Amino acid sequence: MDRDIRDWPGVVVYTGGDPILEVGKGYGDRAQQILQVTLFSSGYTRFLYANQQDWLSGELNLPRFVRLKSNRGRASVGTASYAVAFDAAIVARDIPDFLCISEAYRFSELLQPIPFNYIGPARFQGFLKVLAGVVCDPELMLSAFRRGGFIATNFVGDKSIYHAIYRALRSGREPAAIIECLSDFDISDMREDIELFVKRAHGRMNASSDSLHDGTADSDA
């Protein structure tokens, strides 16, 4: 994280479990660089398939965004592209309305608030350090995806109730506590159905975990 971004390889992957953080280079030169930050999930697609018979919508197809996969076959749950200015003076000569914010990043502010169209490299790397810490912690990830949360305000991605339930399950919550995590969603008209869905999903996740521990899970060999 402290190495000059210009010396980074084309793709950098950081994994602390689930999700996985990926930073990829786009167009760039010695003065500027477009960087795409993507969060992938290694377990969300399996969660959706395992519980598809109980989906509240009754649809047979997975949500559209889940079909967007990396080369590693993981579902994309959030992405953002940022323009980083290494030499602001050079970039300003080419872009009449150039604006750049280079102040140190402080959690949990917006990385690139309007109207800034560029950010400084130190600010971007400060943001990545915070993000790397968040992706390692299921509790932080759950709050980060909520409305107004760290990821919800800095990324474009899934805001479905299914992902909130999945993150709550990953954090080890019981069904009643999972329902409380859905306060950002209007579930008044389908609360009973959601409670049943959460109970069944919780049971399936625990059953899968138990089978791995007692050796009854099928082997891929």
Beta strands, then each sheet from edge to edge (+ up, - down):
strand 1: 11-15
strand 2: 20-28
strand 3: 32-41
strand 4: 75-85
strand 5: 100-101
strand 6: 118-119
strand 7: 156-157
sheet 1: 1+ 2- 3+ 4- 7+
sheet 2: 5+ 6+
end
